[in-house]
């Protein structure tokens, strides 16, 4: 049985117990949230060293970091280092988006070393491995696609992005309505390519019941991909995106009915003013399934700084109710992230998640800021270091720019806390 089915039957699983302790909430309350699908606990039965987390209503906003090889860079050692960065800087989950090297081996090594919740996008490996067999992705049979999903589920992947909501009807809407940046999801574009070549419906939609069977067997949480997410703010909230969202709402119902945990992915590039509306739409159409946003990026003109453009969007999204944020690194739109990009992306995303938690009233969030304010006033540098998000950075600046005074080198003897010491 899956976490969802066990919760429905009234069982408080060891995973629910652990998550309840981490979130500082009552385990019966959490069981109830899991039983209704408002919270998911991605926990593949084959991921043996997993430290489980919960994603969804009333819980802390979680963040994901993407790692993985490309055709140009595919050294497993680099990916292991990135995984270690994810643990060190406290990502909640890691997604392996490998498209280069021995993808099966890379996945198995990473899962074996990962106590973090592990996600992936199965279609990436399908494309690469079918090429190695001398065929192209459009020639792939649905049965072969299901075999890949099964193999990855067996390996212990906790959650999978599957682009099942991308129907022919939604593609037609994109075509008739027009878009400035077209289809930018890699999984989405591959799926559309397959559909156009074969003149058939999306196989991930047609064979959704088979996918559900596999997901149920291993308790893989489905993360319903938004293959038509906008890739430019001018395309945000268009007909194609909303058509796909309507289908995702139906698929949420079917997943829950089959006992499969499910969450929904969302945009993408959208204007800041439209973020809250997008969150409300998803929550309403998808019956409060946990919402996993990819950014959102709120302006298209800052490559090199997209960890910032996305942290702005993600702060608004999390405040409006998004449950899970996919990080964006400074390398987005430019190249494969290196270790430092991974760090920058995680920290930016954690800031956004915390901003959201303050607004959502998540237990302990505001209190942490209160403690920081007091430590600052008291010039308690050790206290501030303990509370802050990145103690390493804190130390780096403090030791690099030492003040001759008890304060910091910004204002020195004019430090407001010294001027008004007894205020
Ligand atoms: S010196 Fe200036 S910046 Fe530094 S703690 Fe005091 S008021 Fe803040």
Boltz pocket constraint, residues with backbone or C-beta under 6 A from the ligand:
constraints:
  - pocket:
      binder: B
      contacts: [[A, 376], [A, 407], [A, 408], [A, 409], [A, 410], [A, 411], [A, 412], [A, 414], [A, 415], [A, 416], [A, 417]]
      max_distance: 6.0
